[in-house]
Amino acid sequence: MSDAAFKSVADQPLDVSANAKARMKHWFNDFRTRSMEAGEPYVIASAVSPHEIFHTMDVPVVTNTWYSSIISAKRQSPYYFDLMEKLGYHSDLPRYLSLPMMTTLDNDPERAPYGGLPKPALILDRLRGDYAQRITSKWASAFGCEAFYLDATAQTELIPNWWELAQRDWETLYESHRLDYQVEQLKALIQVAERVTGRKFNYDDFEGEMHRINRAGENVERARNAIASAEKCPVSMPDQLSNVMAATWNRGSQWSVDHTKAYADEIEARVKNREAICPGQKTKLLWLNTGLWFNTAFYRAFEESHGAVFVWSMYSNYLSDGYRKYFDKDPLRALAARSMSMNEQLHLPPWMAGWILKQAEDFGASGAVMLTPVGDRLSSYGTRACIDMLERAGLPVLELSASMVDARLWDNDAMIAEVGDFIETRVQV
């Protein structure tokens, strides 16, 4: 069918994207009023930790990687990474996780985004690598606050196609002995959270939150399926990121359920009306690994020149595939299942590779671009093994060695040329 049969929405963000941005602005204003100005307790937590506990207690949660992306988006990361080296920290620290700590050590409210983060009641981290505990302990020491660590227990059997079991047969998928241990850690975390915040954890409220997350995940699955089924992509990657991440950070709220429904409705309407962000689309690409937060425009740089569109990233539907955990009577055990293998599913083979190949098949993608983060040894080794698995399965992959937040390491013209050459020589051949 000719390109003329598709209506271009290249310059039209989804209507719901404005609501997503407004929600994040509202969230920040609420955090600033309550915690930065009034001194209410809040928690800094890693992205792969159970925020739901604090949401239930109405304790604001700031994700370290969210603040890292804000620093990067405001073009402040070069200053703080230069500071990191001046303070004697080695250059191979994972930049995504170490950047926020630098704003605390710098202690310059005039420079730091939003004046810097105030002292939290607690810093929560999951020990997914060999550096997390040291970074978190030093950051907590600089603040003068407590830290809590969740262990990353080992899986004895890596069942293929984890996404097929993750929603309902998660007891089998994640193994009962691991769930038993994680539940005990979550109970200990709740006790610490109650002590440092002075608030009580209500199990009935928590159960309602867990059910709402499942409903939001169902809506995200609808959106994902609509994009995958579309002959030409109806929504840009920056739009996907804005909407799904706003729902992810606000997961468990009624707003997240309503917003993801509106998001899916609008995408389905675009598909029905044959609207496309690139009517001349020839190629669908996947973006692998973490987002390029300081330059999300990069995702759209190849539409006019090559007819190549990034249609999927791990943010597109992990809220659906990884977060949904249906349960009958034990929401805390379901929460353990939700958080205990998140990083392994997103960043480590074979689970990462199997999930990506499923997306490539469903979306009809003919190539992928993977950002391999500088300094993050665990993720770097895992992604390189994943590339080998994807290539062996017939999916061409271009690896870009860079940082999600360190603009000093990014030569935009060179990266555009490299991806363009990849499309021409390995994808559109």
Secondary structure, DSSP 8 states (H G I E B T S, - for coil): --GGGSEE-TT---HHHHHHHHHHHHHHHHHIIIIIIS----EEE-TTS-THHHHHTT--EEEHHHHHHHHHHTT-HHHHHHHHHHTT--TTS-HHHHHHHHHHHHT-TTTSGGG-----SEEEEE--SSSHHHHHHHHHHHHT-EEEEE-----S---SSGGGTTTT-HHHHH-HHHHHHHHHHHHHHHHHHHHHH-----HHHHHHHHHHHHHHHHHHHHHHHHHHH-SS--S-HHHHHHHHHHHHHTTTSHHHHHHHHHHHHHHHHHHHTTEES-TT--EEEEEESS--TT-GGGGGTTHHHH-EEEEE-TTTTHHHHTT----SS-HHHHHHHHHTTHHHHHHSTTHHHHHHHHHHHHHT--EEEEEEETT-HHHHHHHHHHHHHHHHTT--EEEEEE-SS-GGG--HHHHHHHHHHHIIIII--
